[in-house]
Every structure is written in structure tokens, then in C-alpha cells.
Amino acid sequence: MPEKERLIRLPEVLARVGYKRSRFLDLVRQGVFPRPVRIGPRAVAWQESVIDEVVARIINGEAA
């Protein structure tokens, strides 16, 4: 059985990427990080695998 994609909320994303909220949201607007997916009327989250992939690219010097 394939593993389900995990959605993570902003506090966990910030802990993983090491940026403050405003810097991270600027990078989302610039297209460095993906836009979140809506999970409720007032709630959004990011796909864990996509955040991990972008962080790996940044570590390898492929993105800012």
C-alpha cells in the first residue's frame, strides 16, 4: 500500500526550512516554495515531500 502524502502546517514548515514567517511567505510569493493547499475555510498546508525537496535544492545551492 503506498504511503499517504503528509500535509504540514506553517509552524512545522518554518521549523524545517529555518526561515522566519515573513521571509518564507516572501519566498512563496517569489515561487521558490510552492503555494499551500487549502485544507479548510481558514487553514492551509504544504505537502511534506515538496517542502523537503525544495530544502534539499537550497542546500545543494540550486535555489535561493
TORNUMI-707161 format. One line per 3 residues: number of its first residue (from 1); for each residue y, x, z of N, C-alpha, C, O, CB. Coordinates in steps of 0.001 Angstrom, whole numbers, padded with zeros to 6 digits. Each point is the difference from the previous one (the first is absolute). Glycine has a CB too. Example, Ala and Ser with C-alpha at 12.3 -4.5 7.8 and 13.67 -1.06 7.14 Angstrom:
BEGIN
1) -005690,013190,007800,001190,-000890,000000,001200,000900,000000,-000019,001036,000665,-001154,-002928,000581  002223,001542,-001966,001190,000820,000060,001090,-000770,000730,001108,000509,000169,-001736,000675,-002314
% end
This chain:
BEGIN
1) -001185,000847,000000,001185,-000847,000000,001241,000887,000000,000125,000886,000846,-001364,-002734,000379  002167,001618,-002175,001194,000846,-000049,000888,-000222,001228,000056,-001087,000574,-000147,001030,-003085  000766,001117,002877,000887,-000082,001152,001262,-000772,-000378,000536,000179,-001093,-001440,002007,001990
4) 001376,-003040,000002,001213,-000773,-000258,001217,000897,000111,000040,000923,000813,-001141,-003004,000051  002100,001795,-001700,001256,000743,000059,000736,-000398,001273,000160,-001186,000291,-000015,001314,-002830  000294,000855,003279,000708,-000254,001249,001500,-000039,-000272,000535,000857,-000704,-002376,000262,002038
7) 002512,-002117,-000772,001452,-000094,-000093,000597,000494,001313,-000466,-000358,001082,000327,-001600,-002707  001175,002784,001513,000631,000529,001205,001466,-000411,000029,000673,-000045,-001030,-002277,001997,001068  002074,-002245,001153,001373,-000452,000200,000931,001204,000130,-000455,001136,000125,-000375,-003243,000996
10) 002115,001852,-001151,001012,001048,-000033,-000118,001030,001125,000099,001192,-000291,001365,-002844,-000782  -001668,001273,002334,-000100,001038,001039,-001113,001012,-000273,000185,001195,000232,000695,-002854,001394  -002020,001201,-002111,-001086,000926,-000303,000321,000851,-001228,-000331,001185,-000045,-001294,-002803,001053
13) 002269,001008,-001999,000413,000768,-001183,000939,001121,000421,-000168,001141,-000429,-000082,-003181,-001041  001233,001727,002301,000967,001009,000440,-000681,001117,000780,000375,001165,-000134,001394,-002927,000211  -002754,001423,000729,-000738,001023,000745,-000759,000917,-000948,-000120,001197,000262,-000094,-002766,001681
16) -000295,001030,-003031,-000756,000800,-000968,000898,000885,-000856,-000342,001150,-000276,-001372,-002943,000235  002858,001266,-000378,000840,000763,-000932,000948,000944,000708,000418,000999,-000585,-000574,-002882,-000993  000506,001597,002816,000871,000892,000747,001483,-000169,-000294,000810,000841,000390,-002679,000722,-000370
19) 002232,-002644,-000704,001407,-000281,-000285,000510,-001078,000955,-000773,-000791,000542,000451,001425,-002975  001620,-000646,002622,000628,-001109,000718,000020,-001216,-000924,-000165,000130,-001213,001596,001459,002614  -001229,-002759,-000821,-000034,-001259,-000743,000955,000006,-001193,-000404,-000342,-001111,-000209,-000820,003227
22) 001865,001544,-001903,000993,-000063,-001078,-000352,000939,-001150,000163,-000369,-001163,001575,-000227,002852  -002217,001802,-001385,-000383,000956,-001053,-001199,-000531,-000776,-000031,000078,-001228,000903,001845,002611  -001851,-002456,-000677,-001182,-000540,-000676,000397,-001147,-000922,-000448,-000046,-001146,-000996,000715,003097
25) 002274,-001596,-001475,000396,-001131,-000835,000839,000454,-001185,-000072,-000616,-001064,000005,-000862,003073  000860,002533,-001862,000712,000588,-001141,-001000,000507,-001039,000189,-000209,-001198,001739,000858,002703  -002980,000009,-001053,-001018,000520,-000912,-000768,-001125,-000681,-000437,000154,-001140,000237,001878,002572
28) 000033,-003158,-000752,-000611,-001175,-000636,000924,-000495,-001105,-000464,-000293,-001102,-000732,-000348,003251  002490,000543,-001877,000967,-000448,-001007,000046,000942,-001195,000199,-000438,-001133,001144,-000621,002945  -001528,002362,-001559,000023,001003,-001073,-001315,000040,-000775,-000074,000643,-001048,001685,000698,002402
31) -002632,-002003,-000868,-001279,-000043,-000687,-000972,001105,000388,-001067,000120,-000602,002270,-001169,-001233  -000846,001867,002841,-000907,001047,000465,-001202,-000643,000690,-001145,000374,-000253,003076,001251,000527  -001664,-002582,000588,-001045,-000773,000658,-000013,-001391,-000632,001035,-000471,-000471,-000792,001786,002659
34) -001404,-001978,-002202,-000080,-001331,-000605,000699,-001053,000848,000224,000179,001197,-002374,000480,-002255  002485,-001753,000403,000547,-001142,000717,-001123,-000629,000829,-001167,000083,-000382,002919,-000495,-001435  -001417,-000203,002925,-001037,-000628,000827,-000513,-001286,-000635,000606,-000548,-000920,000445,001542,002958
37) -002173,-001453,-001525,-000531,-001303,-000400,000310,-000992,001117,-000058,000335,001183,-001802,000726,-002590  002183,-002257,001016,000327,-001043,000976,-001286,-000556,000584,-000903,-000399,-000735,003030,-000179,-000497  -002208,000553,002552,-001195,-000532,000663,000308,-001242,000819,-000894,-000573,000623,-000034,002874,-000548
40) 002167,-002714,-000071,000419,-001196,000715,001446,-000295,-000328,000634,000765,-000727,-002272,-000307,002575  002175,-001548,-001328,001389,-000360,-000304,001006,001091,000391,001015,000182,-000673,-001665,-002561,000993  000365,003101,000766,000924,001034,000453,-000711,001325,000267,000469,000814,000795,000964,-002598,000192
43) -002552,001990,-001646,-000796,001203,000268,-000415,000678,-001306,-000400,-000655,-000963,-000434,-000377,003104  000941,002355,-002145,-000437,000792,-001137,-000882,001145,000496,000023,000352,001180,002074,-000956,-002475  -002871,001173,000381,-000865,001128,000340,-000221,000826,-001261,000328,-000423,-001109,-001471,-000889,002973
46) 000586,002488,-001669,-000305,000904,-001106,-001496,000254,-000021,-000651,-000047,001043,002934,001129,-000895  -002838,-000811,-001329,-001399,000368,-000106,-000166,001407,000564,000696,000931,-000405,-001027,-002420,-001636  -000589,001626,002967,-000226,001273,000671,-000319,001115,-000995,000534,001104,000111,-001345,-002355,001892
49) -000044,000971,-002961,-000413,001034,-000953,001162,000484,-000854,000063,001180,-000344,-002334,-002190,000301  003189,000118,-000302,001145,000382,-000824,000959,000887,000798,000514,000988,-000524,-000738,-003129,-000796  000462,001792,002579,000859,000826,000846,-000618,001388,000166,000700,001007,-000101,000134,-003064,001318
52) -002135,002112,-000965,-000679,001290,000148,000106,000828,-001276,000176,001216,000061,-001757,-002254,001582  001476,000388,-002790,000095,000696,-001287,001394,000597,-000206,000126,001145,-000433,-001857,-002704,-000514  002768,000792,001253,001370,000495,-000161,000263,001153,000971,000623,000991,-000378,000138,-003285,-000366
55) -001221,002177,001967,000174,001075,000983,-000686,001270,-000503,000552,001092,000130,-000439,-002780,001760  -001294,001556,-002454,-000719,001175,-000529,000791,000643,-001135,000077,001226,-000083,-002283,-002268,000720  002794,000226,-001513,000821,000544,-001098,001218,000734,000535,000370,001052,-000520,-001142,-002908,-000963
58) 001400,001307,002522,001170,000654,000596,-000403,001336,000597,000700,000998,-000174,000349,-003232,000657  -002175,002258,000220,-000477,001246,000606,-000267,001047,-001073,000258,001185,000212,-001266,-002484,001687  000493,000871,-003046,-000299,000922,-001097,001238,000353,-000828,-000100,000737,-000980,-002197,-001693,000906
61) 003461,000434,000464,001244,000309,-000704,000211,-000753,-001289,000812,000408,-000831,-000972,001776,001834  -000552,-003271,-001184,000099,-000774,-001231,001038,-001112,000060,000347,-000559,-001041,-002715,001085,000653  002868,-000863,001553,000998,-001064,000156,000929,000370,001146,-000311,000875,000808,-001298,-002630,-001694
64) 002754,001079,000948,000951,000278,001058,-000084,-001092,001010,000723,000024,000997,000783,001204,-002544
% end
